[in-house]
Amino acid sequence: MIKIRNIALTVIVSTGFLTAVYAQAQKRLSLQEAIVLARLQSVDAAVALNELKTSYWEYRTFRADLLPEVNFTGVVPSYKRSYSSLLQSDGSYIFVRNNTLNMQGELSIDQNIWLTGGQLSLTSSLDYFKQLTTGGARQFMSVPVSLQLTQPVFGVNSLKWNRRIQPIRYEEAKAAYVTATERVTLHTISYYFSLLLSAESLKIAQQNLKNAEHLYQVAQARRDMGQISENELLQLKLSALKAQAALTDAESTLNSSMFTLRAHLDLGEDVVIVAEMPDEVPVPRMDFERVLDKALENHSFSRNIRRRQLESDYAVAAAKGNLRSINLFASIGYTGSSHELKTSYQDLIDNQVVQVGVKIPLLDWGKRRGNVKVAESNRDVVRSRIRQEELNFNQDIFLLTERFNNQAAQLHIAREADLIAQKRYDTSVEAFLIGKINTLDLADAQTSKDSAREKLISEIYMYWYHYYQIRSLTLWDFEVELPLAFDEKELVR
């Protein structure tokens, strides 16, 4: 009797101490508040945001390739003091001393032509050359204006393909970011309900220990009167000890769950989160066809499929373009030269260049044809995988929708079972006190009560988890009937 009272006193003191500590920095947090905090402060949310920023600047870089580019190229200066060989009229060589100063500068405006894959450049340049010897001459050469065209004739137009692929890639990245934030939500729900279940288990353990102590005291009095056997008394004593062990485990589990959620939300170590039981999802049922339509419309999966199809087609086009290579270079403009800078821009003469470079393999043992076949085979593999992924995606949507719709019934059953189990336990305690049932029946009623309560919390968790799983696949808010969106400029600035 003294031992049991000491145990009870120890538990009460430790529990009171924990309560006093928790009261110092308690933070009541609803599920929705935890979700908001996770999206703002969690590490996973930061990773998703950085991935979005990377995709944004990659897309901005691609867009810049479509705009004119102004470049300056210069050599200022180039000084040479060396010897070089000079061929004489009789075929012999002599070495002559060079001591020169050379400066060059070119300003160009370059524009990629996405329709043809070529590049058009408008350039202006000036060269200066001076011999640094006694009486050395100087010379200026100017190109006031020159228009140049570089054009591959049969090769793949990479710019045109990128113009089709890159926007889809960026749309895929934006949808993936929203999906990632929803995954953050799913993690938050798991951690939140783990804490909620741990807190409920602690309450149950505290109540069970209190009940076990009370029942043991009553049983001792009944044993003194010869109403119960020694075996039943020892069984109740053992139950009290088990209740104390369960309380210790519950406290440890609660601390672990608290630490996990606190770290996920990036809260201080002195903050004690008090989780609140959330209400049911305000969307009772969902239609599979509508969920599937929203998923195909908004999820990154559809963009991913389209991008991979285009990339496989581009690989085939590039392999076919490598079968032969013909490049066209054309330049028209004016040039002038003089010993004076001003006069080098006078008396200009035409400067025209047309050049066609051809590279056609006459014998490569089928290497380039083989590359085309490999690219075509890879494209067929991609298409086959995409068809299988589409089937799996549709099946996952169907199963998830069914689970969510069935979860409402499961939750209703769990609520009824929790009420019945609690009522049965209360009745069993009363019956035991008047000697109508034995300790085994009482223990069974307690186990059923505890299991029913944990089952209820688990069903509520699955209800919310399935709901946000559907949101993460559809990127659609079914409560307000709007797509899940974000302020792109605000996030990536």
C-alpha positions in Angstrom: 0.0 0.0 0.0 2.8 2.4 0.9 4.7 1.5 -2.3 1.7 2.2 -4.5 1.1 5.6 -2.7 4.7 6.5 -3.3 4.4 5.7 -6.9 1.2 7.8 -7.2 2.8 10.7 -5.4 5.9 10.5 -7.7 3.7 10.5 -10.8 1.5 13.4 -9.5 4.6 15.5 -8.7 6.3 14.8 -12.0 3.1 15.5 -13.9 2.5 18.7 -12.0 6.1 19.7 -12.8 5.7 19.1 -16.5 2.5 21.0 -16.5 4.1 23.9 -14.8 7.0 23.9 -17.3 4.6 23.6 -20.3 2.6 26.5 -19.0 5.6 28.8 -19.3 5.5 28.9 -23.1 2.4 27.2 -24.3 1.3 27.9 -27.9 -2.2 26.7 -28.8 -2.1 25.9 -32.5 -4.9 24.8 -34.8 -4.2 22.6 -37.8 -4.7 25.4 -40.3 -2.3 27.7 -38.3 0.3 25.0 -38.3 -0.1 24.6 -42.1 0.4 28.3 -42.6 3.5 28.4 -40.4 5.0 25.4 -42.2 4.5 27.0 -45.6 6.2 30.2 -44.4 9.0 28.8 -42.2 9.8 25.1 -42.8 13.0 24.0 -44.5 11.0 22.0 -47.1 9.1 25.2 -48.1 12.4 27.1 -48.5 13.8 24.3 -50.7 10.7 24.4 -52.9 11.0 28.2 -53.2 14.7 28.0 -54.2 13.9 25.5 -56.9 11.2 27.8 -58.2 13.6 30.7 -58.3 16.1 28.6 -60.2 13.5 27.7 -62.8 12.4 31.3 -63.0 15.9 32.6 -63.9 16.5 29.8 -66.3 13.3 30.9 -68.1 14.3 34.5 -68.0 17.7 33.5 -69.5 15.9 31.7 -72.3 13.7 34.8 -73.0 16.8 37.0 -73.2 18.0 34.8 -76.0 15.1 36.0 -78.1 16.0 39.7 -77.6 18.8 41.8 -79.3 22.1 41.7 -77.6 24.7 44.5 -77.6 28.3 43.4 -77.3 31.7 45.1 -77.3 34.8 43.2 -78.2 38.2 44.9 -77.9 41.9 44.4 -77.7 43.3 47.5 -75.9 46.2 47.3 -76.5 48.3 44.5 -78.1 52.0 45.2 -77.9 54.6 43.0 -79.7 58.4 43.2 -79.6 59.7 40.1 -81.2 61.4 38.5 -84.2 59.7 36.7 -87.0 60.8 35.0 -90.2 60.3 36.7 -93.5 60.5 34.9 -96.9 62.7 36.5 -99.5 62.3 36.5 -103.3 65.0 33.9 -103.6 63.4 31.5 -101.3 65.6 32.2 -98.3 64.4 33.5 -94.9 65.6 36.3 -92.8 64.6 37.3 -89.3 63.2 40.8 -88.9 62.5 42.7 -85.7 58.9 43.6 -84.9 58.0 46.4 -82.5 54.3 47.2 -82.9 51.3 48.5 -81.1 47.8 47.3 -82.1 44.4 48.2 -80.8 41.0 46.8 -82.0 37.4 47.5 -81.1 34.1 46.2 -82.3 30.6 47.1 -81.3 27.8 44.7 -82.5 24.1 44.3 -82.1 23.2 40.6 -82.4 19.7 39.2 -82.9 18.9 35.5 -82.9 16.3 34.5 -85.5 14.2 31.9 -83.9 12.2 31.1 -87.0 15.3 30.0 -89.0 17.8 29.4 -86.2 20.3 31.9 -87.7 21.8 35.1 -86.3 21.8 38.6 -87.7 24.5 41.0 -86.6 25.0 44.7 -87.2 28.7 45.6 -86.4 31.0 48.6 -86.4 34.7 48.3 -85.8 38.0 50.2 -85.8 41.6 48.9 -85.9 44.7 50.9 -85.1 48.2 49.8 -86.0 51.5 51.6 -85.3 55.2 50.6 -85.8 57.2 51.7 -82.7 60.4 52.3 -84.6 62.1 55.5 -85.7 59.8 57.0 -88.3 57.3 54.2 -87.8 54.0 54.6 -89.6 50.6 54.3 -88.2 47.4 53.0 -89.9 43.7 53.1 -89.2 41.1 50.7 -90.7 37.4 51.4 -90.1 34.3 49.4 -90.8 31.5 51.9 -90.1 28.7 49.5 -90.7 28.5 45.8 -91.6 25.5 43.5 -91.7 26.3 39.8 -91.2 24.1 36.7 -91.4 25.0 33.3 -90.1 22.5 30.6 -91.0 22.6 26.8 -90.7 20.7 25.4 -93.7 19.8 21.8 -92.8 20.8 21.6 -89.1 18.3 21.5 -86.2 16.8 24.8 -85.2 17.6 24.6 -81.4 16.2 28.1 -80.7 12.8 27.2 -82.3 12.6 23.9 -80.3 13.5 25.8 -77.1 10.8 28.3 -77.8 8.4 25.4 -77.6 10.0 23.5 -74.7 11.1 26.2 -72.3 7.6 27.8 -71.6 6.2 24.3 -70.8 9.2 23.6 -68.6 8.6 26.7 -66.6 4.9 26.0 -66.3 5.8 22.6 -65.0 8.2 24.2 -62.5 5.4 26.5 -61.2 3.0 23.6 -60.8 5.7 21.6 -59.1 6.2 24.4 -56.6 2.5 24.4 -55.7 2.7 20.6 -55.4 5.7 20.9 -53.1 3.9 23.3 -50.8 1.1 20.8 -50.6 3.6 18.1 -49.7 4.8 20.4 -46.9 1.2 20.5 -45.8 1.0 16.7 -45.8 4.1 16.5 -43.6 2.6 19.1 -41.3 -0.6 17.1 -41.0 1.3 13.9 -40.1 3.4 15.7 -37.5 0.4 17.6 -36.1 -1.7 14.5 -35.6 1.3 12.6 -34.2 1.5 15.3 -31.5 -2.3 15.2 -31.1 -2.3 11.5 -30.7 0.6 11.6 -28.2 -1.1 14.3 -26.2 -4.3 12.2 -26.1 -2.3 9.1 -25.2 -0.8 11.1 -22.3 -4.2 12.1 -21.0 -5.4 8.5 -21.3 -2.3 7.3 -19.4 -2.8 9.8 -16.7 -6.5 9.0 -16.3 -5.8 5.2 -16.4 -3.2 5.6 -13.7 -5.6 7.6 -11.6 -8.3 5.0 -12.1 -5.9 2.1 -11.4 -4.8 3.6 -8.1 -8.4 4.2 -7.1 -9.4 0.7 -8.0 -6.5 -0.8 -6.2 -7.4 1.0 -3.0 -11.0 -0.2 -3.3 -9.8 -3.7 -4.1 -7.6 -3.7 -0.9 -10.6 -2.9 1.2 -12.7 -5.6 -0.5 -9.8 -8.1 0.0 -9.8 -7.3 3.7 -13.5 -8.2 3.7 -12.8 -11.4 1.7 -14.9 -10.3 -1.3 -12.1 -10.8 -3.9 -9.2 -13.2 -4.2 -5.5 -12.4 -3.7 -4.9 -13.0 -7.4 -7.4 -10.3 -8.4 -5.7 -7.9 -6.0 -2.3 -8.6 -7.4 -3.7 -8.2 -10.9 -4.9 -4.7 -10.0 -1.5 -3.9 -8.5 0.1 -5.0 -11.7 -2.3 -2.9 -13.7 -1.2 0.2 -11.6 2.4 -0.5 -12.3 1.7 -0.9 -16.0 -0.3 2.3 -16.0 2.8 4.1 -14.5 5.0 2.6 -17.2 2.5 3.6 -19.9 2.5 7.2 -18.5 6.3 7.4 -18.7 6.2 6.1 -22.3 3.5 8.6 -23.2 5.5 11.5 -21.8 8.5 10.4 -23.9 6.4 10.0 -27.0 4.9 13.4 -26.5 8.2 15.1 -26.2 9.5 13.4 -29.3 6.4 14.4 -31.3 6.7 17.9 -29.9 10.3 18.2 -31.0 9.5 17.0 -34.5 6.7 19.4 -35.1 8.5 22.2 -33.5 11.5 21.7 -35.8 9.3 21.4 -38.8 7.6 24.7 -38.0 11.0 26.3 -37.1 9.8 27.3 -33.6 12.0 27.8 -30.5 12.8 25.0 -28.3 11.1 26.6 -25.3 7.7 26.6 -27.2 5.3 24.0 -26.1 2.6 23.4 -28.8 -0.9 22.5 -27.7 -2.6 20.8 -30.7 -6.4 21.2 -31.1 -8.7 18.6 -32.6 -9.6 19.9 -36.1 -13.1 19.9 -37.5 -14.1 17.7 -40.4 -13.2 18.7 -44.0 -16.0 20.9 -45.4 -16.1 18.9 -48.6 -18.1 15.7 -47.8 -17.7 13.9 -51.2 -15.8 14.3 -54.4 -16.5 13.2 -58.0 -13.8 11.2 -59.6 -14.2 12.7 -63.1 -14.0 16.2 -61.8 -11.0 15.4 -59.7 -9.3 13.8 -62.7 -10.0 16.8 -64.9 -8.6 19.2 -62.4 -5.5 17.0 -61.9 -4.8 16.8 -65.7 -5.5 20.5 -66.0 -3.3 21.8 -63.2 -0.8 19.3 -62.0 2.8 19.3 -63.2 2.3 15.7 -64.5 0.6 16.9 -67.7 3.3 19.5 -68.4 6.0 16.9 -67.7 4.5 14.6 -70.3 4.3 17.3 -72.9 7.9 18.4 -72.2 9.3 14.9 -72.5 7.4 14.3 -75.7 8.9 17.5 -77.2 12.4 16.7 -75.9 12.3 13.2 -77.5 11.1 14.8 -80.8 13.9 17.3 -80.6 16.5 14.6 -80.1 15.3 12.9 -83.3 15.4 16.2 -85.2 18.9 16.9 -83.9 20.1 13.4 -85.0 18.6 13.9 -88.5 20.1 17.4 -88.7 23.6 15.9 -88.1 23.3 13.7 -91.2 24.7 16.7 -93.2 25.9 20.2 -92.2 25.6 23.3 -94.5 26.3 26.7 -93.0 25.7 30.0 -94.8 27.7 33.2 -93.9 27.0 36.4 -95.7 28.4 39.9 -94.9 27.9 43.3 -96.6 29.2 46.6 -95.5 31.9 49.2 -96.1 35.5 49.7 -95.0 38.1 52.4 -95.2 41.8 52.8 -94.2 44.1 55.7 -93.8 47.0 57.1 -91.8 44.5 59.4 -90.0 41.5 58.5 -88.0 39.2 61.0 -89.7 40.0 60.1 -93.2 39.7 56.4 -92.5 35.9 57.0 -92.5 36.1 58.7 -96.0 36.4 57.2 -99.4 34.8 53.9 -98.2 34.7 50.9 -100.4 32.3 47.9 -100.5 33.2 45.0 -98.4 31.1 41.9 -99.2 31.6 38.2 -98.3 29.5 35.2 -99.1 30.6 31.9 -97.8 28.9 28.5 -97.8 30.4 25.7 -95.7 29.5 22.1 -96.4 30.1 19.0 -94.5 28.5 15.8 -95.9 29.8 12.4 -94.7 30.6 10.2 -97.7 31.5 7.2 -95.6 30.8 6.9 -91.8 29.8 3.3 -91.7 26.2 4.2 -90.8 27.2 6.0 -87.6 24.9 9.0 -88.2 22.0 6.8 -89.4 22.5 4.7 -86.3 22.2 7.9 -84.1 18.9 8.6 -85.8 17.6 5.1 -85.1 18.7 5.4 -81.5 16.9 8.7 -81.1 13.8 7.3 -82.7 13.9 4.2 -80.4 14.3 6.4 -77.4 11.3 8.4 -78.4 9.2 5.2 -78.7 10.4 4.2 -75.2 9.4 7.6 -73.8 6.0 7.4 -75.4 5.4 3.9 -74.0 6.5 5.0 -70.5 4.2 8.0 -70.8 1.2 5.8 -71.6 1.9 3.6 -68.6 2.4 6.6 -66.3 -0.9 8.1 -67.5 -2.7 4.9 -66.6 -1.0 4.8 -63.2 -1.8 8.5 -62.6 -5.5 8.0 -63.4 -5.7 4.9 -61.2 -4.1 6.7 -58.3 -6.6 9.5 -58.7 -9.5 7.0 -58.7 -8.2 5.1 -55.6 -7.5 8.3 -53.7 -11.0 9.7 -54.5 -12.6 6.5 -53.3 -10.6 6.4 -50.1 -11.6 10.0 -49.3 -15.3 9.3 -50.0 -15.2 6.2 -47.9 -13.3 7.9 -45.1 -16.5 9.8 -44.1 -18.2 6.6 -43.2 -15.1 5.3 -41.4 -15.0 8.4 -39.3 -18.6 8.2 -38.4 -18.1 4.6 -37.3 -15.0 5.6 -35.2 -17.0 8.3 -33.4 -19.8 5.9 -32.5 -17.2 3.3 -31.4 -15.4 5.8 -29.2 -18.7 6.8 -27.5 -19.7 3.2 -26.9 -16.3 2.2 -25.7 -16.2 5.1 -23.2 -19.6 4.3 -22.0 -18.8 0.6 -21.6 -15.7 1.4 -19.6 -17.6 3.7 -17.2 -20.2 1.0 -16.7 -17.5 -1.6 -16.2 -15.8 0.5 -13.5 -19.2 0.9 -11.7 -19.8 -2.8 -12.0 -16.4 -3.7 -10.7 -16.9 -1.5 -7.6 -20.0 -3.4 -6.7 -18.4 -6.8 -7.5 -20.4 -7.8 -10.6 -17.3 -8.2 -13.0 -13.8 -9.3 -12.5 -10.5 -7.6 -13.3 -10.1 -9.3 -16.7 -13.4 -7.8 -17.9 -12.4 -4.4 -16.5 -9.0 -4.5 -18.3 -10.7 -5.5 -21.6 -13.1 -2.5 -21.3 -10.1 -0.2 -20.6 -8.2 -1.5 -23.6 -11.2 -1.1 -25.9 -11.7 2.4 -24.6 -8.1 3.4 -25.3 -8.1 1.7 -28.7 -11.3 3.4 -29.8 -10.0 6.8 -28.9 -6.8 6.3 -30.8 -8.8 4.9 -33.7 -10.9 8.0 -33.8 -7.9 10.3 -34.0 -6.3 8.1 -36.7 -9.5 8.3 -38.8 -9.6 12.1 -38.5 -6.0 12.2 -39.5 -6.6 10.0 -42.6 -9.6 12.2 -43.5 -7.5 15.3 -43.6 -4.5 13.6 -45.2 -6.6 12.2 -48.1 -8.1 15.6 -48.6 -4.8 17.3 -48.9 -3.5 14.5 -51.1 -6.2 15.3 -53.6 -5.4 19.0 -53.3 -1.7 18.3 -54.1 -2.7 16.3 -57.2 -5.4 18.7 -58.5 -3.9 22.0 -57.3 -7.4 23.1 -56.6 -9.1 24.4 -53.5 -12.4 22.6 -53.3 -13.6 24.8 -50.4 -13.5 28.1 -52.4 -13.5 26.5 -55.9 -10.4 28.3 -57.0 -7.0 27.1 -58.3 -4.1 27.1 -55.8 -2.0 30.1 -57.0 0.8 32.2 -55.8 2.3 35.7 -56.5 5.1 34.8 -58.8 6.8 38.3 -58.8 6.6 38.5 -55.0 8.2 35.1 -54.4 11.1 35.3 -56.9 12.1 38.9 -56.5 
